[in-house]
Amino acid sequence: MNLDRAVLALAGTMTLISALLATLVSPWWLLLTAFAGLNLLQSAVTGICPAAAVLRRFGITSGCAFR
């Protein structure tokens, strides 16, 4: 798995978990969904993704989107 797919998998997982928690626990968990969406938007505009920097430290190889 390269870095691009790992970032997308992380964003999708966070979105699904927060939607589940918003349904079962509290609607305040939707803030996590909003944070994930804003982070994806910011990384699309700037090309810099904080999640990519963290995942890179775990040894995941770079893809073509995040260097």
ZIRA-V546032 format. One record per backbone hydrogen bond with DSSP energy under -1.0 kcal/mol. NH is the residue of the N-H (numbers start at 1). CO is the residue of the C=O. If there is no record, write none. Layout:
BEGIN
NH,CO / NH,CO
END
This chain:
BEGIN
3,61 / 6,2 / 7,3 / 8,4 / 9,5 / 10,6 / 11,7 / 12,8 / 13,9 / 14,10 / 15,11 / 16,12 / 17,13 / 18,14 / 19,15 / 20,16 / 21,17 / 22,18 / 23,19 / 24,20 / 25,21 / 26,21 / 29,26 / 30,27 / 31,28 / 32,29 / 34,30 / 35,31 / 36,32 / 37,33 / 38,34 / 39,35 / 40,36 / 41,37 / 42,38 / 43,39 / 44,40 / 45,41 / 46,42 / 47,43 / 53,49 / 54,50 / 55,51 / 56,52 / 57,53 / 59,56 / 60,55
END
